[in-house]
Amino acid sequence: MTLIHDAGVDTSFESAVIKSLGKPLRNWQREALDAWHSNKQIGVIEAVTGSGKSLVGILAAAKALDAGMAVVIVVPKKVLQEQWIKELKKYFPKYGLVGGLGGEYGNVWDWRSTKPQAGKIVVTVVNTFAANEDLHPRSDVPTLIIADEVHNYSGERFRKVLNNDFVWRLGLTATLEPQDGRYFVFTRYFGHEPIYSYGYRQALADKCVSAYSVLLIRVDMDADKMAKYQQWSHYAKHYRERIISLSGISFSHDKVHRELSELKEKGILKSDIKSWEEAMNAIDEILIETQSKTLAVKQVCSLIAARGNTIAFSDSVQLANDTQDILSESGISSGIIKAGVNNYQRQLFFSQLKSKRIKALISPRALDEGINLEHLSVGLFVGVRRQRLQLIQRLGRVLRFEEDKEKPLIIIPVNRNTWEDPNLHGNERLQHSALNLIVQHAEFVHVTDVANSSLIQRILAEYSSPLLPLDLNSTNRLVA
């Protein structure tokens, strides 16, 4: 066992990390580590954003160091690399033990970079590590790989980081749903199923993430878009029913991604699945580009002005820009993070949001993965796609638990008479929408129309002041 010297007492890296926490591990973290250890230190751990899965990775790294191994942590973006290194150095303060490769650290010929080697932790950006296979471990250097946001690494290029010479393997993700559907990459490398999963129901029960409420604001879609929506919905329903009848899959929101992936891998119903996916993508585009959703943004400016601590997600760059314009017209300062915004500007925005010099951050997609933002208590979902992974990641940004944090409110403009509408018969809990993931775990779900300004303002007033008790019986609501 590798030992370090701590206050005159020899101890293991793992013990030192636990001691420095100052509090016990959460039950789920201990169970996840036990499951990984029981599976010979190989497997994927799924845990919702904000629940503390990074600490599981840090403890796995400590175990590897205690075994005299090298540790490589692979991340998709350089901003995550900086975040990991900063966190690791809290637990492993010894100079030279933690280093970087790629991203802000350049390559192995840069003086700041650290080459993977026994007794070291190297945090590397996936681009660099995939392109430099000479840096990958060989059989004479037993090494642990921690693949953070592992769902990103199934493509032809990035899967190169999943080298078979890594003897210990840990994947971390909010949910294992590769966008390209290539589950086979992970099943061959980590095993068929995640070895441990920790969802919102458990995290809320454990008070690992914040309890929250939801406000759904119904808006109208113009006639042309509604006609296109209905046409594509008819196609989607036809192919969905055909796929179910011929394959017997469940098609439930939490399983369909994997079910369809497995069918495609076997060459089953590929044409029907492609037709269904095309129809659903067309529906996504229609729903997220609905300009009437900006009317809902105007209605909630009072809450954003009162609370600040707001993050707005949109998969439409146009809606993201429109949201910033609306906030500006209401005298609310905000920052928008999109492609081309450099790391310095990002960090400045984060600092300004924390100090409330700006009240909101707006992101088309740049803040989906791994970014830790403090004190967020308002989540505005303006035109978002149905991908379960993105919804879990985005919800987790707002639900990250902090003492004395205001109860989060998730605000979602939804298109009337579509799958987003809870007033449709049989869709009261958005059973036919991926937004069900958000609604089903909320303590309270308020539903109103964008034209009902007085009701919206009454609901918002109950969340605007942390000093006032919520009078939830006074509003139109659904109880979760």
C-alpha positions as CSV (number, residue, x, y, z in Angstrom):
1,M,0.0,0.0,0.0
2,T,1.3,3.5,-0.9
3,L,1.6,5.7,2.1
4,I,1.7,9.4,2.7
5,H,2.7,11.4,5.7
6,D,-0.2,13.3,7.3
7,A,0.4,15.2,10.6
8,G,3.0,12.6,11.7
9,V,0.8,9.6,10.9
10,D,1.2,7.3,7.9
11,T,-2.1,6.7,6.2
12,S,-3.4,5.7,2.8
13,F,-4.5,8.2,0.1
14,E,-8.1,6.9,0.4
15,S,-8.1,7.5,4.2
16,A,-6.7,10.9,3.8
17,V,-9.4,11.9,1.2
18,I,-12.2,10.6,3.5
19,K,-10.6,12.4,6.5
20,S,-10.3,15.7,4.7
21,L,-14.1,15.6,3.8
22,G,-14.9,16.3,7.4
23,K,-18.2,14.3,7.1
24,P,-19.2,10.7,6.1
25,L,-19.6,9.7,2.6
26,R,-23.2,9.6,1.3
27,N,-24.6,6.0,1.3
28,W,-24.9,6.0,-2.4
29,Q,-21.3,7.0,-2.9
30,R,-20.1,4.1,-0.7
31,E,-22.5,1.7,-2.4
32,A,-21.2,2.8,-5.8
33,L,-17.6,2.3,-4.9
34,D,-18.4,-1.1,-3.3
35,A,-20.1,-2.1,-6.6
36,W,-17.1,-1.0,-8.6
37,H,-14.7,-2.8,-6.3
38,S,-16.8,-6.0,-6.4
39,N,-16.8,-5.9,-10.2
40,K,-13.0,-6.0,-10.2
41,Q,-12.7,-2.2,-10.6
42,I,-14.5,-2.1,-13.9
43,G,-17.8,-0.4,-14.7
44,V,-19.9,2.6,-15.4
45,I,-21.6,4.6,-12.5
46,E,-24.6,6.6,-13.4
47,A,-25.5,9.4,-11.0
48,V,-27.6,12.5,-11.6
49,T,-25.8,15.8,-12.0
50,G,-25.2,17.5,-8.7
51,S,-25.2,14.3,-6.6
52,G,-21.4,14.1,-6.0
53,K,-20.2,11.5,-8.6
54,S,-16.9,13.4,-8.9
55,L,-16.0,12.4,-5.4
56,V,-16.6,8.8,-6.3
57,G,-14.0,9.3,-9.0
58,I,-11.5,10.9,-6.6
59,L,-11.8,8.0,-4.2
60,A,-11.3,5.6,-7.0
61,A,-8.2,7.5,-7.9
62,A,-7.0,7.3,-4.3
63,K,-7.5,3.5,-4.3
64,A,-5.4,3.3,-7.5
65,L,-2.6,5.4,-6.0
66,D,-2.7,3.2,-2.9
67,A,-2.1,0.2,-5.2
68,G,0.9,1.9,-6.8
69,M,-0.9,2.5,-10.1
70,A,-1.1,5.4,-12.5
71,V,-4.3,7.3,-12.9
72,V,-5.6,9.0,-16.1
73,I,-8.8,11.1,-16.0
74,V,-10.3,11.8,-19.4
75,V,-12.7,14.8,-19.8
76,P,-14.4,16.2,-22.9
77,K,-13.6,19.9,-22.4
78,K,-10.7,21.9,-21.1
79,V,-13.0,23.8,-18.7
80,L,-13.7,20.4,-17.0
81,Q,-10.0,19.6,-16.9
82,E,-9.4,22.8,-14.9
83,Q,-12.3,22.0,-12.6
84,W,-11.1,18.4,-12.0
85,I,-7.5,19.6,-11.3
86,K,-8.7,22.2,-8.9
87,E,-10.8,19.7,-7.0
88,L,-8.1,17.0,-7.0
89,K,-5.5,19.3,-5.5
90,K,-7.7,19.9,-2.5
91,Y,-7.4,16.2,-1.6
92,F,-3.9,15.5,-3.1
93,P,-2.0,18.7,-2.2
94,K,1.5,17.2,-2.6
95,Y,3.4,19.1,-5.4
96,G,3.6,17.2,-8.7
97,L,1.1,14.5,-7.8
98,V,-1.7,16.0,-10.0
99,G,-1.1,17.3,-13.5
100,G,-2.7,18.0,-16.8
101,L,-2.3,17.1,-20.5
102,G,-4.0,19.0,-23.3
103,G,-6.4,21.9,-22.9
104,E,-4.8,24.6,-20.9
105,Y,-1.7,22.4,-20.3
106,G,-0.6,21.9,-23.9
107,N,1.2,18.6,-24.8
108,V,3.9,16.5,-23.2
109,W,6.6,18.9,-24.5
110,D,5.0,21.7,-22.6
111,W,6.6,22.3,-19.1
112,R,3.2,22.4,-17.5
113,S,2.1,18.9,-18.7
114,T,2.4,15.7,-16.8
115,K,2.9,12.4,-18.6
116,P,0.9,9.4,-17.2
117,Q,3.1,7.4,-14.8
118,A,2.8,5.3,-11.7
119,G,1.9,7.4,-8.6
120,K,0.6,10.3,-10.6
121,I,-2.9,11.6,-11.5
122,V,-3.1,13.1,-15.0
123,V,-6.3,14.9,-16.2
124,T,-6.4,15.0,-20.0
125,V,-8.7,16.4,-22.6
126,V,-10.1,13.7,-24.8
127,N,-8.9,15.3,-28.0
128,T,-5.3,15.1,-26.8
129,F,-5.4,11.6,-25.4
130,A,-7.2,10.1,-28.4
131,A,-4.7,11.6,-30.8
132,N,-1.6,10.5,-28.8
133,E,-1.8,6.7,-28.4
134,D,1.9,6.7,-27.4
135,L,0.8,8.2,-24.1
136,H,-1.6,5.3,-23.4
137,P,-0.5,2.8,-20.8
138,R,1.3,-0.4,-21.5
139,S,1.1,-3.7,-19.6
140,D,4.2,-2.8,-17.5
141,V,2.3,0.3,-16.0
142,P,-1.0,-0.8,-14.3
143,T,-3.3,2.2,-14.8
144,L,-6.8,3.3,-13.9
145,I,-8.8,5.3,-16.5
146,I,-11.7,7.5,-15.2
147,A,-13.7,8.5,-18.2
148,D,-15.8,11.5,-17.1
149,E,-18.9,12.2,-19.1
150,V,-18.3,8.8,-20.7
151,H,-21.3,8.9,-23.0
152,N,-19.2,11.2,-25.2
153,Y,-16.6,8.6,-26.1
154,S,-18.4,6.1,-28.4
155,G,-17.5,7.8,-31.7
156,E,-14.7,6.4,-34.0
157,R,-12.2,9.0,-32.8
158,F,-12.8,9.4,-29.1
159,R,-13.3,5.7,-28.4
160,K,-9.5,5.4,-28.9
161,V,-9.1,6.5,-25.3
162,L,-10.8,3.3,-24.1
163,N,-7.5,1.4,-24.4
164,N,-7.6,-2.3,-23.3
165,D,-4.4,-1.9,-21.4
166,F,-6.2,0.1,-18.7
167,V,-6.6,-2.6,-16.0
168,W,-9.0,-0.6,-13.9
169,R,-11.8,1.3,-15.6
170,L,-14.4,3.7,-14.3
171,G,-17.0,5.6,-16.4
172,L,-18.9,8.4,-14.9
173,T,-22.1,9.9,-16.4
174,A,-25.5,11.3,-15.5
175,T,-27.1,8.6,-17.7
176,L,-25.4,6.3,-20.2
177,E,-27.0,7.5,-23.4
178,P,-24.5,8.1,-26.2
179,Q,-26.0,10.5,-28.8
180,D,-25.0,8.2,-31.6
181,G,-26.6,5.2,-29.9
182,R,-23.5,3.1,-30.0
183,Y,-23.9,1.3,-26.7
184,F,-21.8,-1.6,-27.9
185,V,-18.6,0.5,-27.4
186,F,-19.3,0.7,-23.7
187,T,-20.7,-2.8,-23.2
188,R,-17.5,-4.3,-24.6
189,Y,-15.3,-2.1,-22.5
190,F,-17.1,-1.7,-19.2
191,G,-19.7,-4.5,-19.2
192,H,-23.3,-4.7,-20.4
193,E,-25.0,-2.5,-17.8
194,P,-23.9,0.3,-15.5
195,I,-22.8,-1.3,-12.2
196,Y,-24.6,1.4,-10.2
197,S,-27.4,3.9,-11.0
198,Y,-28.5,6.8,-8.8
199,G,-31.6,8.7,-10.1
200,Y,-33.5,11.8,-9.0
201,R,-36.0,9.9,-6.9
202,Q,-33.3,8.5,-4.7
203,A,-31.3,11.8,-4.7
204,L,-34.3,13.8,-3.6
205,A,-35.2,11.3,-0.9
206,D,-31.6,11.5,0.4
207,K,-31.6,15.3,0.1
208,C,-28.6,15.0,-2.1
209,V,-30.2,17.5,-4.5
210,S,-32.7,20.3,-3.8
211,A,-36.4,19.8,-3.8
212,Y,-38.0,22.0,-6.4
213,S,-41.2,23.2,-8.1
214,V,-42.1,23.6,-11.7
215,L,-44.1,26.3,-13.5
216,L,-45.5,25.3,-17.0
217,I,-46.6,28.3,-19.0
218,R,-48.8,27.3,-22.0
219,V,-48.2,29.3,-25.2
220,D,-49.8,29.2,-28.6
221,M,-48.2,27.9,-31.8
222,D,-48.9,29.6,-35.1
223,A,-51.2,27.8,-37.5
224,D,-48.5,26.8,-40.0
225,K,-46.3,25.3,-37.4
226,M,-49.2,23.5,-35.8
227,A,-50.1,21.9,-39.1
228,K,-46.5,20.7,-39.6
229,Y,-46.4,19.5,-36.0
230,Q,-49.6,17.4,-36.4
231,Q,-48.3,16.0,-39.7
232,W,-45.0,14.8,-38.2
233,S,-46.8,13.6,-35.1
234,H,-49.0,11.4,-37.3
235,Y,-45.8,9.9,-38.9
236,A,-44.1,9.4,-35.5
237,K,-47.1,7.7,-34.1
238,H,-47.4,5.4,-37.1
239,Y,-43.8,4.2,-36.9
240,R,-43.8,4.0,-33.1
241,E,-46.8,1.7,-33.2
242,R,-45.3,-0.4,-36.0
243,I,-41.9,-0.8,-34.2
244,I,-43.7,-1.8,-30.9
245,S,-45.9,-4.3,-32.7
246,L,-43.0,-5.9,-34.6
247,S,-40.4,-5.8,-31.8
248,G,-42.2,-5.8,-28.5
249,I,-40.0,-3.0,-27.0
250,S,-41.5,-0.8,-24.3
251,F,-40.8,2.6,-25.9
252,S,-40.8,4.2,-22.5
253,H,-38.8,7.5,-22.2
254,D,-36.1,6.0,-19.9
255,K,-35.6,2.9,-22.1
256,V,-36.3,3.8,-25.7
257,H,-32.9,5.1,-26.5
258,R,-31.2,1.9,-25.6
259,E,-34.0,-0.3,-27.0
260,L,-33.7,1.3,-30.4
261,S,-29.9,1.1,-30.3
262,E,-30.0,-2.6,-29.6
263,L,-32.4,-3.2,-32.5
264,K,-30.2,-1.2,-34.9
265,E,-27.1,-3.1,-33.8
266,K,-28.9,-6.3,-34.7
267,G,-30.1,-4.9,-38.1
268,I,-33.8,-5.1,-37.0
269,L,-36.3,-2.5,-38.4
270,K,-33.6,-0.1,-39.3
271,S,-35.7,1.7,-41.9
272,D,-38.7,2.1,-39.6
273,I,-36.5,3.4,-36.7
274,K,-34.8,5.9,-39.1
275,S,-38.3,7.1,-40.2
276,W,-39.4,7.5,-36.6
277,E,-36.2,9.4,-35.6
278,E,-36.6,11.7,-38.6
279,A,-40.2,12.5,-37.6
280,M,-39.2,13.1,-33.9
281,N,-36.3,15.4,-35.0
282,A,-38.6,17.4,-37.1
283,I,-41.0,17.7,-34.2
284,D,-38.1,18.9,-32.0
285,E,-37.2,21.6,-34.4
286,I,-40.8,22.8,-34.5
287,L,-41.3,22.9,-30.7
288,I,-38.0,24.6,-29.9
289,E,-38.3,27.3,-32.5
290,T,-41.7,28.5,-31.3
291,Q,-41.3,32.3,-31.0
292,S,-44.3,32.6,-28.8
293,K,-42.2,31.1,-26.0
294,T,-40.5,34.5,-25.7
295,L,-43.9,35.8,-24.4
296,A,-43.5,33.5,-21.4
297,V,-39.9,34.8,-20.8
298,K,-41.4,38.4,-20.5
299,Q,-43.8,37.1,-17.9
300,V,-41.1,35.8,-15.6
301,C,-38.7,38.7,-15.6
302,S,-39.9,39.9,-12.2
303,L,-38.7,36.6,-10.6
304,I,-35.4,36.8,-12.3
305,A,-34.9,40.4,-11.2
306,A,-35.8,39.5,-7.6
307,R,-33.8,36.3,-7.3
308,G,-31.0,36.4,-9.9
309,N,-29.2,33.1,-9.7
310,T,-30.9,32.1,-13.0
311,I,-29.7,29.9,-15.8
312,A,-31.6,29.8,-19.1
313,F,-31.2,26.8,-21.5
314,S,-32.2,26.8,-25.1
315,D,-31.4,24.6,-28.0
316,S,-32.3,27.4,-30.3
317,V,-29.6,30.1,-30.7
318,Q,-32.3,32.5,-31.9
319,L,-34.4,31.9,-28.8
320,A,-31.3,32.3,-26.6
321,N,-30.5,35.6,-28.2
322,D,-34.2,36.7,-27.9
323,T,-34.2,35.7,-24.3
324,Q,-31.2,38.0,-23.6
325,D,-32.9,40.8,-25.5
326,I,-36.1,40.4,-23.4
327,L,-34.2,40.4,-20.1
328,S,-32.2,43.5,-21.2
329,E,-35.5,45.4,-22.1
330,S,-36.6,44.7,-18.5
331,G,-33.4,46.1,-17.1
332,I,-32.0,42.7,-16.2
333,S,-28.3,42.1,-16.9
334,S,-27.3,38.7,-18.3
335,G,-24.5,36.9,-20.0
336,I,-24.7,34.5,-22.9
337,I,-22.3,31.6,-23.3
338,K,-22.0,30.1,-26.8
339,A,-19.4,28.9,-29.2
340,G,-16.5,31.4,-29.3
341,V,-16.8,32.6,-25.8
342,N,-13.3,32.0,-24.3
343,N,-12.5,30.6,-20.9
344,Y,-11.7,34.0,-19.3
345,Q,-15.1,35.4,-20.3
346,R,-16.8,32.2,-19.0
347,Q,-15.1,32.6,-15.6
348,L,-16.0,36.3,-15.5
349,F,-19.7,35.4,-16.2
350,F,-19.6,32.8,-13.5
351,S,-18.1,35.2,-11.0
352,Q,-20.6,38.0,-11.9
353,L,-23.5,35.6,-11.6
354,K,-22.4,34.5,-8.1
355,S,-22.0,38.1,-7.0
356,K,-25.3,39.0,-8.7
357,R,-23.7,41.6,-10.9
358,I,-25.6,39.8,-13.6
359,K,-28.8,38.0,-12.9
360,A,-28.9,35.3,-15.5
361,L,-26.7,33.1,-17.7
362,I,-28.0,32.0,-21.0
363,S,-26.6,29.0,-22.8
364,P,-27.7,27.3,-26.0
365,R,-25.8,24.2,-25.0
366,A,-22.4,25.1,-23.6
367,L,-23.2,24.6,-20.0
368,D,-24.8,21.1,-20.3
369,E,-21.8,19.1,-19.0
370,G,-19.8,19.3,-15.8
371,I,-19.8,23.0,-14.9
372,N,-20.4,23.6,-11.2
373,L,-22.3,26.9,-10.7
374,E,-23.2,28.0,-7.2
375,H,-26.5,29.2,-5.8
376,L,-28.6,28.6,-9.0
377,S,-32.3,28.6,-8.0
378,V,-34.2,29.5,-11.2
379,G,-34.0,27.3,-14.3
380,L,-35.6,28.6,-17.5
381,F,-36.0,25.9,-20.2
382,V,-36.8,27.9,-23.3
383,G,-37.1,25.6,-26.3
384,V,-35.2,22.4,-25.3
385,R,-35.0,19.1,-27.1
386,R,-36.3,15.8,-25.8
387,Q,-32.9,14.1,-25.1
388,R,-33.1,12.6,-21.6
389,L,-29.3,13.0,-21.0
390,Q,-29.5,16.8,-21.6
391,L,-32.6,17.2,-19.4
392,I,-30.9,15.3,-16.5
393,Q,-27.7,17.4,-16.9
394,R,-29.6,20.7,-17.1
395,L,-32.0,20.0,-14.2
396,G,-29.0,19.0,-12.1
397,R,-27.3,22.4,-12.7
398,V,-30.2,24.0,-10.8
399,L,-30.8,21.3,-8.2
400,R,-27.2,21.2,-6.8
401,F,-27.7,21.1,-3.1
402,E,-26.4,24.0,-0.9
403,E,-27.3,25.0,2.6
404,D,-29.7,27.9,2.9
405,K,-30.3,27.9,-0.9
406,E,-33.7,29.2,-2.1
407,K,-36.0,26.5,-3.3
408,P,-35.4,26.1,-7.0
409,L,-38.2,26.8,-9.5
410,I,-38.0,25.3,-13.0
411,I,-39.9,27.4,-15.6
412,I,-40.9,25.8,-18.9
413,P,-42.9,27.5,-21.7
414,V,-44.9,24.7,-23.4
415,N,-46.8,24.6,-26.6
416,R,-50.5,24.3,-26.2
417,N,-52.2,21.2,-27.8
418,T,-48.9,19.4,-28.3
419,W,-47.1,16.7,-26.3
420,E,-45.7,19.4,-24.1
421,D,-49.2,20.4,-22.9
422,P,-50.4,18.9,-19.5
423,N,-53.9,20.0,-20.3
424,L,-54.3,17.4,-23.0
425,H,-56.3,14.4,-21.9
426,G,-54.1,11.6,-20.8
427,N,-51.0,13.8,-20.6
428,E,-51.5,15.4,-17.2
429,R,-48.0,14.4,-16.0
430,L,-46.6,14.9,-19.5
431,Q,-46.5,11.2,-20.0
432,H,-46.0,11.6,-23.7
433,S,-43.2,14.1,-23.4
434,A,-39.6,13.7,-22.3
435,L,-40.3,16.7,-20.0
436,N,-42.0,14.1,-17.8
437,L,-38.6,13.5,-16.3
438,I,-38.7,17.0,-14.8
439,V,-42.3,17.1,-13.8
440,Q,-42.6,13.7,-12.2
441,H,-40.1,14.5,-9.4
442,A,-41.3,18.0,-8.6
443,E,-43.0,18.8,-5.3
444,F,-45.5,21.2,-7.0
445,V,-46.3,21.7,-10.7
446,H,-48.1,25.0,-11.5
447,V,-49.9,25.2,-14.8
448,T,-51.2,28.4,-16.4
449,D,-51.6,30.2,-19.7
450,V,-49.3,32.9,-20.9
451,A,-52.2,35.3,-21.1
452,N,-53.1,34.8,-17.5
453,S,-50.6,37.4,-16.3
454,S,-52.3,37.9,-12.9
455,L,-52.0,34.2,-12.0
456,I,-48.4,34.0,-13.2
457,Q,-47.4,37.0,-11.1
458,R,-49.2,35.5,-8.1
459,I,-47.2,32.3,-8.5
460,L,-44.0,34.1,-9.0
461,A,-44.6,36.3,-5.9
462,E,-44.6,33.2,-3.8
463,Y,-41.1,32.3,-5.0
464,S,-39.6,35.8,-5.2
465,S,-38.9,36.4,-1.5
466,P,-37.1,33.8,0.6
467,L,-38.6,35.5,3.7
468,L,-42.2,34.7,2.8
469,P,-43.8,31.3,3.3
470,L,-45.2,29.8,0.1
471,D,-49.0,29.9,-0.1
472,L,-49.2,27.1,-2.6
473,N,-53.0,26.6,-2.1
474,S,-53.6,30.0,-3.7
475,T,-52.5,28.9,-7.2
476,N,-53.6,26.6,-9.9
477,R,-51.3,23.6,-9.5
478,L,-50.8,19.9,-9.9
479,V,-49.4,18.1,-6.9
480,A,-46.6,15.7,-7.8
